[in-house]
């Protein structure tokens, strides 16, 4: 993360979220704390799903790791 603008995707010479390198008004701008909060919200949502769907998601996106 580049400390100059606080975005977790900013790699100073490039952006790890998109190919374009324009930080001004970027819709992907996200601070570390916001990223962590969003990930926790997503996992809470996944854990609320039926076990069969949780297993499907774990296999497809997390190499079978239990969420």
Secondary structure as the mmCIF struct_conf table of DSSP 4:
data_model
#
loop_
_struct_conf.conf_type_id
_struct_conf.id
_struct_conf.beg_label_comp_id
_struct_conf.beg_label_asym_id
_struct_conf.beg_label_seq_id
_struct_conf.end_label_comp_id
_struct_conf.end_label_asym_id
_struct_conf.end_label_seq_id
TURN_TY1_P TURN_TY1_P1 UNK A 3 UNK A 5
TURN_TY1_P TURN_TY1_P2 UNK A 8 UNK A 9
STRN STRN1 UNK A 10 UNK A 10
BEND BEND1 UNK A 12 UNK A 14
STRN STRN2 UNK A 15 UNK A 15
BEND BEND2 UNK A 16 UNK A 17
BEND BEND3 UNK A 19 UNK A 19
TURN_TY1_P TURN_TY1_P3 UNK A 24 UNK A 25
TURN_TY1_P TURN_TY1_P4 UNK A 27 UNK A 28
HELX_RH_AL_P HELX_RH_AL_P1 UNK A 32 UNK A 47
TURN_TY1_P TURN_TY1_P5 UNK A 48 UNK A 48
BEND BEND4 UNK A 49 UNK A 49
HELX_RH_AL_P HELX_RH_AL_P2 UNK A 51 UNK A 61
BEND BEND5 UNK A 62 UNK A 62
TURN_TY1_P TURN_TY1_P6 UNK A 63 UNK A 64
#
